Amino acid sequence: MCHEKCLKTLRSLCSCMTPSVVQVPVAHCFGPASQKKRFCCVCRKQTEGSTALRCEVCELHVHADCAAFSCADCRSCHLDGTLEQDTFHHHWREGNLASAARCEVCRRSCGSSDVLAGMRCEWCGITSHAACYLNVPPECTMGRLRCMLLHPACVHLDSRNFSKMHCYRISEICSHDLDNSDDLEVSAVASKDVQPAAPESGKQFLKVFDGDDAVRRGFLRLVSLFRATRNEEVVEAALRAFYLPDEPQDYELHEVGGLQRLQGDDIVNRNGGPDNRGSLKDAGDTWILRAKTRDTDNIKVYATWPRSAAAFVPISISKHSTTASVLTEVLSQLGRQEDDVSRFSLMEVCMSSKQVQRQTLSPQEKILDKLQEIRKVSLRQMNQTRFYIVENRNRVVQVNLLIMGLPPLLNNDEYVQLIEDHLAIKSHLVAISHIYTSQGAVSLQISCFSEAERIYMLAKDTSVNNKTLMSLVIPEIMHSKLGDDVCPLLVFVNPKSGGMKGRELLYSFRKLLNPHQVFDISNGGPLAGLHTFREVPRFRVLVCGGDGTVGWVLGVLEAIRHKLVCREPPIGLVPLGTGNDLARILRWGAGYSGEDPLQILVSVDEADEVLMDRWTILLDAQDISEDGKDSGFLEPPKIVQMNNYFGLGIDAELSLDFHLAREDDPEKFTSRFHNKGVYVKVGLQKISSTRSLQKELQLQVDSQDVPLPNIEGLIFLNIPSWGSGADLWGSEADGRFGKPSIDDGLLEVVGVTGVVHMGQVQSGLRSGIRIAQGTYIRLTVSKPIPVQVDGEPWIQPPGHIIISAAGPKVWMLRKSKQKQKKSSAGVKDGRLESPSSRDRPT
């Protein structure tokens, strides 16, 4: 609704017309919405409760029963070779703006918390009134994040029938709500639009289907009308219910399962008075909306190549019109009548919100018959269908799949044999491009769509050594097209960390960046992202998770570093874990508490690059006799990487108890506050226990024997933060030792006398017992002992433990102390120099 005086400024497009303005059809990726107040982009009403859905890639919010009426107008995040673009324009989405949003044109407030209002570009983020946005220059500059964003023109992906969920590696669980939304009960569909009326209200409801497909799936709409209503008004109401913009006289209602139809002069009247000749007193209340048979029709044919004129060509068709005759007429109107018609095809594109489906029509196919066939199946499908003229070309198809879950550390020939045996690949269509032996993964290049789809689905149902394989679709980054000042950001998010905050961050980063650069680390681990960026000459990494997630990424990076062009990408953090000690010393904070994701990305862009030591721990279990000599072999040596600290004794014992409690009931461990409460509880249980660790350990630092004091815990520190931010080493000056640093090549060795001492350290009342500093540590353990590396605990058998530097130092991102730049011009057009685009310090 609109004031009469405001009609001249009305620019919002009716939902029934949105398919007509789609430039490049791109399907949405629907998942369950959050509980925030949002407005449906189809019916424009407020979304409520668990029936709301949102696109995981753009700002589209819909009710579950409205999703079927949204069209494929999501962001185009890659090139697929089907539709060409000459320039990259803004991608506008209406409504659901921040309350502080201001118009780019008039600088007035354009957000609203009461209605669906205002426009926002989903790439650069500028906002505008619906009446002003047409005055914004159409070309998008990508905004403040331009230097870290992976431009869609630099990403290529041959996807065809792969859904967008597959292309963006989004968990398929998220799509269940949409899959079931077409089969909603009548009450669910009716609840938002119409409420059942009382018998005396003078209203009734008709159940209306829009085609045979809706009847088969039980997808109907309730049409509310007065008890005495003419047929044309009923048809008009039915068209509105299905968001169809056509004229009522072109449609009629047929009774389901019967021969009766509503004629033009019929009156719907359930009371059935004696003088109502057109009464439907004895008829059913379930109807199908059908299009009347037509002898002529009109279609719009779109060109797949860039052109300055209108995007489509209007064509009149008759019952004699074929694909070939339509192509001839289209070429004539495009000024290309001299071109050979056989070089072109007519493509039918169904722009469903879930998946864009393409079908090439045969030259002799009757177009009018095709339209009537589509209308018979579904009228809303007809409203979402358009035709394209396509130049026939022998396109080179290359689909990249990453197959994971294979046994690690095999030779290349064994991996080839496993793939051939379990996936029955066709060697003339499939080539193995990369083998990651340490990760048990193989990358395949496939030159046929159907073979790629077969392998993708088969891998998900295949197990090797009782482990199910995983297959991911990997895009190709055309690194030669990246600008000289562009340093794209590779984002890993652990959605299981930080309660629901991890999932919300994953959603936010997919919207702010290109979803091809944002990876759910629980779906394939870090390898998928690093493999995707393997040929990018320069990039940064952002890890959203706890210290364990950071260690996982660093471990995989170390294992496959030799296969990357950029072998030392700097790594930034968003702390989602419990302790977050590494994030603390790199100034990213004690834990994520809902900061604006855009500001996080700006901070990453402005962060400083610093070096950090990493350490290798060799745990060689042996049967150690009382005199310290080896007397037997217990288990194979174990090698782990350490970033933060390594603990033995009481510190590791508390960590182990917490770990076991979390494994018993993981649903309870979703908040940082609860996790710390459990730590306190297990600590109090150990307060009276005593263990003379100095009697069970022999310590050597840089080949020198070091006597141990009376302690219950021994900790080796790489960073000056331990146990959720405590300074275990202390800040007091000591002539015996140097000041600790994360890149000094030294480990600090500290002891604690028990749980009480640990509590005092946590409170800042005391520090630990300084024992040594060194570059090479050797421990001899005479009894089984709890140990932990970066928060991962276990019981270590007696034997030798050796700690040494792990190859080259790693580059990390430390949050800059400087206040973030707030130049409005820079934020607006992205021309502000990005620190990530500058050279690394030497």
Secondary structure, 3 states (H helix, E strand, C coil): CCCHHHHHHCCCCCHHHHHHHCCCCECCCEEECCCCCCECCCCCCECCHHHEEEECCCCCEEECCCHHHCECECCCCCECCCCCCCCCECCEEECCCCCCCEECCCCCECCCCCCCCCEEECCCCCEECCCCHHHCCCECCCHHHCCCCCCHHHEECCCCCCCHHHHCCCCHHHHHHHHHHCCCCHHHHHHHHCCCCCHHHCEEEEEEECCHHHHHHCCCEEEEEECCEEHHHHHHHHHHHCCCCCCHHHEEEEECCCCCECCCCCEECCCCCCCCCCCCCCCCCEEEEEECCCCEEEEEEEECCCCCCCCEEEEEEECCCEHHHHHHHHHHHCCCCCCCHHHEEEEEEEEECCCEEEEEECCCCEHHHHHHHHHHHCHHHHHCEEEEEEECCCCCCCEEEEEECCCCCCCHHHHHHHHHHHHCCCCCCEEEEEEECCCCEEEEEECCHHHHHHHHHHHHCCEECCEECEEEEECEECHHHCCCCCCCEEEEECCCCCCCHHHHHHHHHHHHCCHHHEEECCCCHHHHHHHHCCCCCCCEEEEEECHHHHHHHHHHHHHHHHHCCCCCCCEEEEECCCCCHHHHHCCCCCCCCCCCHHHHHHHHHCCEEEEECCEEEEEEEEEECCCCCEEEECCCCEEEEECCEEEEEHHHHHHHHHHHHHHHCHHHCCCHHHHHHHHHHHHHHCCCCCCCHHHCEEEEECCEEECCCCCCEEEEECCCCECCCECCCCCCCCCCCCCCCCCCCCEEEEEECCHHHHHHHHHCCCCCEEEEEECCEEEEECCCEEEEECCEEEEECCEEEEEEECCCCEEEEECCCCCCCCCHHHHHHCCCCCHHHCCCCC
